[in-house]
Amino acid sequence: MSSETLERIARNKNVARAAARQLSMEQLHKLAEVIGEVIEHKQEEERERQQEERMKEQKLAEIREAINDAGLSVDDLVPEQPKRRRGRPPKDAK
């Protein structure tokens, strides 16, 4: 079953019912069980991602505070980047 078919089933209840008619009750229960596990897994991944984001934000805040406490700024830590020339050089330049 392609992802497009799954998307159609997920978006439209009538399409889902039509697809379900082709399955036995045992297959439907198994499908519900598998989908439940997939949902739980996706929720756990989302919780972990959010936790990582919170930790990252906390570390950034700590670093910014340490920089400020030291009397520095971000500009002091990052040297000025060289300016890049834009475009192509002229064809007759050697």
GROMACS elastic network, one bead per residue, 0.5 to 0.9 nm:
[ bonds ]
;  ai    aj funct       b0    kb
    1     4     6  0.82568   500
    1     5     6  0.63669   500
    1     6     6  0.71353   500
    2     5     6  0.52486   500
    2     6     6  0.64785   500
    2     7     6  0.87157   500
    3     7     6  0.60747   500
    3     8     6  0.86113   500
    4     7     6  0.50190   500
    4     8     6  0.62291   500
    4     9     6  0.86504   500
    5     8     6  0.51104   500
    5     9     6  0.62384   500
    5    10     6  0.85900   500
    6     9     6  0.50675   500
    6    10     6  0.60704   500
    6    11     6  0.86010   500
    6    16     6  0.89657   500
    7    10     6  0.50073   500
    7    11     6  0.61052   500
    7    12     6  0.86350   500
    8    11     6  0.52127   500
    8    12     6  0.61406   500
    8    15     6  0.69557   500
    8    16     6  0.80050   500
    9    12     6  0.55003   500
    9    13     6  0.68595   500
    9    14     6  0.80439   500
    9    15     6  0.52861   500
    9    17     6  0.83879   500
    9    18     6  0.89569   500
    9    19     6  0.76505   500
   10    13     6  0.72462   500
   10    15     6  0.82725   500
   10    16     6  0.69293   500
   11    15     6  0.82427   500
   11    16     6  0.84143   500
   12    15     6  0.53710   500
   12    16     6  0.63675   500
   12    17     6  0.88059   500
   13    17     6  0.61661   500
   13    18     6  0.86392   500
   14    17     6  0.50208   500
   14    18     6  0.61997   500
   14    19     6  0.86236   500
   15    18     6  0.50861   500
   15    19     6  0.62208   500
   15    20     6  0.85704   500
   16    19     6  0.51018   500
   16    20     6  0.60515   500
   16    21     6  0.87093   500
   17    21     6  0.62758   500
   18    21     6  0.53174   500
   18    22     6  0.72522   500
   19    22     6  0.56866   500
   19    23     6  0.74126   500
   20    23     6  0.53344   500
   20    24     6  0.80518   500
   20    28     6  0.70838   500
   21    24     6  0.76641   500
   23    26     6  0.79977   500
   23    27     6  0.58046   500
   23    28     6  0.62422   500
   24    27     6  0.51312   500
   24    28     6  0.61937   500
   24    29     6  0.86895   500
   25    29     6  0.61603   500
   25    30     6  0.85294   500
   26    29     6  0.52241   500
   26    30     6  0.62093   500
   26    31     6  0.85739   500
   27    30     6  0.50179   500
   27    31     6  0.60103   500
   27    32     6  0.85437   500
   28    32     6  0.61095   500
   28    33     6  0.85485   500
   29    32     6  0.50386   500
   29    33     6  0.61487   500
   29    34     6  0.86337   500
   30    33     6  0.50192   500
   30    34     6  0.61769   500
   30    35     6  0.85637   500
   31    34     6  0.51002   500
   31    35     6  0.60385   500
   31    36     6  0.84455   500
   32    35     6  0.51187   500
   32    36     6  0.60371   500
   32    37     6  0.86415   500
   33    36     6  0.50874   500
   33    37     6  0.63318   500
   33    38     6  0.87279   500
   34    37     6  0.51099   500
   34    38     6  0.62222   500
   34    39     6  0.86362   500
   35    39     6  0.61076   500
   35    40     6  0.86002   500
   36    39     6  0.51012   500
   36    40     6  0.62247   500
   36    41     6  0.86215   500
   37    40     6  0.50950   500
   37    41     6  0.61343   500
   37    42     6  0.86259   500
   38    41     6  0.50656   500
   38    42     6  0.61621   500
   38    43     6  0.85690   500
   39    42     6  0.51471   500
   39    43     6  0.61195   500
   39    44     6  0.86000   500
   40    43     6  0.50733   500
   40    44     6  0.61564   500
   40    45     6  0.86362   500
   41    44     6  0.51115   500
   41    45     6  0.62149   500
   41    46     6  0.86375   500
   42    45     6  0.50504   500
   42    46     6  0.61669   500
   42    47     6  0.86482   500
   43    46     6  0.50451   500
   43    47     6  0.61905   500
   43    48     6  0.86406   500
   44    47     6  0.50578   500
   44    48     6  0.61842   500
   44    49     6  0.85702   500
   45    48     6  0.51083   500
   45    49     6  0.61169   500
   45    50     6  0.86185   500
   46    49     6  0.50150   500
   46    50     6  0.61346   500
   46    51     6  0.85335   500
   47    50     6  0.51370   500
   47    51     6  0.61256   500
   47    52     6  0.86360   500
   48    51     6  0.50087   500
   48    52     6  0.61602   500
   48    53     6  0.86033   500
   49    52     6  0.51129   500
   49    53     6  0.62317   500
   49    54     6  0.87078   500
   50    53     6  0.50064   500
   50    54     6  0.62225   500
   50    55     6  0.86491   500
   51    54     6  0.50815   500
   51    55     6  0.62134   500
   51    56     6  0.85774   500
   52    55     6  0.50584   500
   52    56     6  0.60764   500
   52    57     6  0.85917   500
   53    56     6  0.50224   500
   53    57     6  0.61394   500
   53    58     6  0.85275   500
   54    57     6  0.51321   500
   54    58     6  0.61132   500
   54    59     6  0.86401   500
   55    58     6  0.50268   500
   55    59     6  0.61728   500
   55    60     6  0.85926   500
   56    59     6  0.51374   500
   56    60     6  0.61679   500
   56    61     6  0.86185   500
   57    60     6  0.50599   500
   57    61     6  0.61625   500
   57    62     6  0.86383   500
   58    61     6  0.51116   500
   58    62     6  0.62555   500
   58    63     6  0.86908   500
   59    62     6  0.50268   500
   59    63     6  0.61541   500
   59    64     6  0.85795   500
   60    63     6  0.50696   500
   60    64     6  0.60961   500
   60    65     6  0.85087   500
   61    64     6  0.51103   500
   61    65     6  0.60981   500
   61    66     6  0.85902   500
   62    65     6  0.51009   500
   62    66     6  0.61653   500
   62    67     6  0.86253   500
   63    66     6  0.50489   500
   63    67     6  0.61412   500
   63    68     6  0.85877   500
   64    67     6  0.50628   500
   64    68     6  0.61535   500
   64    69     6  0.85178   500
   64    73     6  0.85505   500
   64    74     6  0.83921   500
   65    68     6  0.50684   500
   65    69     6  0.59996   500
   65    70     6  0.85373   500
   66    70     6  0.61392   500
   66    71     6  0.86868   500
   66    72     6  0.87904   500
   67    70     6  0.51555   500
   67    71     6  0.64395   500
   67    72     6  0.53204   500
   67    73     6  0.63290   500
   67    74     6  0.76256   500
   68    71     6  0.50488   500
   68    72     6  0.56530   500
   68    73     6  0.66541   500
   69    72     6  0.75694   500
   70    73     6  0.87653   500
   72    75     6  0.81344   500
   72    76     6  0.62679   500
   72    77     6  0.80032   500
   73    76     6  0.53297   500
   73    77     6  0.70274   500
   74    77     6  0.52509   500
   74    78     6  0.64223   500
   75    78     6  0.52791   500
   75    79     6  0.70630   500
   75    80     6  0.81269   500
   76    79     6  0.70770   500
   78    81     6  0.83083   500
   80    83     6  0.88930   500
   81    84     6  0.88150   500
   85    88     6  0.84511   500
   85    89     6  0.89361   500
   86    89     6  0.86638   500
   88    91     6  0.83096   500
   89    92     6  0.85484   500
   89    93     6  0.69741   500
   90    93     6  0.54114   500
   90    94     6  0.87204   500
   91    94     6  0.79911   500
